[in-house]
Amino acid sequence: MDKFSYSLGVVLGSNLANQGINEFVAEDLAKGLADVVKGQAEVDINQANALIQEHLSQAAAKAYGPAIEAAEKFLAENGKRSEVTTLESGLQYEILQRGLGPKPKATDKVTTHYHGTLIDGTVFDSSVTRNEPASFPVNGVIKGWQEALQLMPVGSKWRLYVPHNLAYGSQQMGNVIKPFSTLIFDVELLSIN
């Protein structure tokens, strides 16, 4: 039973480490496990998940504090440029090419060409480089894109400056987009499908 219990700990510990959780009170973790098995947990699973998510978000915000500050400084300076429009949500854009076509609705599907970078210029995705326009529902992309696309006439090309809260927030996407990343996209709206 000792080896079995230890092995359970190894598996749970590996899962926690893979999720970036490396600090916790071992006695409380053991108590939580035992209480659930006995049917005597002090919080239900939904409360537990909410507490865990809140803690992880706070820890990530603390860990990425310098990156968040750099992005906020970038957006503040960028917003001072006359060609940049800042919306109430915090989304910024500049018009590179004016389009004359209709504007899509949230329920429409669109085809675009785009080029995405971090604020340091690192490219993370580009349909332009692949030479393959991308089609998707407007309401199926990040919030910053959803907002911008509904303002863009077909034929437009805009540069979007998307704060982390309108992008992927505290989530990491792939190897390049770290939590709390502000993203820059050149987006050309080719058509409403």
Rosetta blueprint (number, residue, H / E / L):
1 M L
2 D H
3 K H
4 F H
5 S H
6 Y H
7 S H
8 L H
9 G H
10 V H
11 V H
12 L H
13 G H
14 S H
15 N H
16 L H
17 A H
18 N H
19 Q L
20 G L
21 I L
22 N L
23 E L
24 F L
25 V L
26 A H
27 E H
28 D H
29 L H
30 A H
31 K H
32 G H
33 L H
34 A H
35 D H
36 V H
37 V H
38 K H
39 G L
40 Q L
41 A L
42 E L
43 V L
44 D L
45 I H
46 N H
47 Q H
48 A H
49 N H
50 A H
51 L H
52 I H
53 Q H
54 E H
55 H H
56 L H
57 S H
58 Q H
59 A H
60 A H
61 A H
62 K H
63 A H
64 Y L
65 G H
66 P H
67 A H
68 I H
69 E H
70 A H
71 A H
72 E H
73 K H
74 F H
75 L H
76 A H
77 E H
78 N H
79 G L
80 K L
81 R L
82 S L
83 E L
84 V L
85 T E
86 T E
87 L L
88 E L
89 S L
90 G L
91 L L
92 Q E
93 Y E
94 E E
95 I E
96 L E
97 Q E
98 R L
99 G L
100 L L
101 G L
102 P L
103 K L
104 P L
105 K L
106 A L
107 T L
108 D L
109 K E
110 V E
111 T E
112 T E
113 H E
114 Y E
115 H E
116 G E
117 T E
118 L E
119 I L
120 D L
121 G L
122 T L
123 V E
124 F E
125 D E
126 S E
127 S H
128 V H
129 T H
130 R H
131 N L
132 E L
133 P L
134 A E
135 S E
136 F E
137 P E
138 V H
139 N H
140 G H
141 V L
142 I L
143 K H
144 G H
145 W H
146 Q H
147 E H
148 A H
149 L H
150 Q L
151 L L
152 M L
153 P L
154 V L
155 G L
156 S L
157 K E
158 W E
159 R E
160 L E
161 Y E
162 V E
163 P L
164 H H
165 N H
166 L H
167 A L
168 Y L
169 G L
170 S L
171 Q L
172 Q L
173 M E
174 G L
175 N L
176 V L
177 I E
178 K L
179 P L
180 F L
181 S L
182 T L
183 L E
184 I E
185 F E
186 D E
187 V E
188 E E
189 L E
190 L E
191 S E
192 I E
193 N L
